[in-house]
Amino acid sequence: MNKILIINGHPNKESFNYALVDAYKKGALNSGAEVEEIVIAHLRFNPNLEFGYQKRMELEPDLVDAWEKIQWAEHLVWVHPVWWGGLPAITKGFIDRLFLPGLVFKPRENSVWWDKLLKGKTAHIITTLDQPSWYYRLFFARPSVNQLKKTVLEYCGVKPVKVTYIGIIKTADEEKRKKWLQQVEILGHKQK
């Protein structure tokens, strides 16, 4: 995997997620990979899929550029926090607007099945939590991961999709954060 796209789903540039993106990118670049980035919060687009799938909305230039990067990439790295058990609204809006029938999957005529148009790509989700990861998995059944991994990426043919949980963020001291950054830099270097 030499072509890596890092998708930053945190809307706040002061967040630890941005440091995680930088750490992964540093490791990937040091391994010789080509790296592109999408910072969803920097894109100019309407995150509301106004007509559902009844009528296609024209993609804004930033979404066209994002789609070109997704097509280029062999490995997608999603970095986002878990808020209310799910993805930040802007990240969900990005998926709603860009992961469309005909682009990432194609319904088969007169069938409940579909063609997966992102086959051949792999992914890694790096998600931050303010609770222990075991608690998020055991008591809440990890809804953000299920959504992004299973009902978005794997639905479109992306496999395998690995997951790394980072947390508890709100109680972490500087030493713990440095260890997480080192861990994520190693993931980038290994291109995982």
FENHUHU-V773194 format. One line per field, one symbol per residue. psi: psi as a letter, one per 20 degrees, with the letter a starting at -180 (. if undefined). A space follows every 50 residues. Layout:
# FENHUHU-V773194
psi->???
This chain:
# FENHUHU-V773194
psi->oiopppoojpioiirhhhhgghgggggghhijqppqqpohhiqoqoionh jcjhppqppqhhhggghhgghhqhppoppqrppkiaqqhhgghggghhmq phgiqoqppkqirqpoikqiqrrppopqqkrqhhgggghikmhhgggggg ifghhjjpqroqppporoghjprhgghgggggghgggghil.
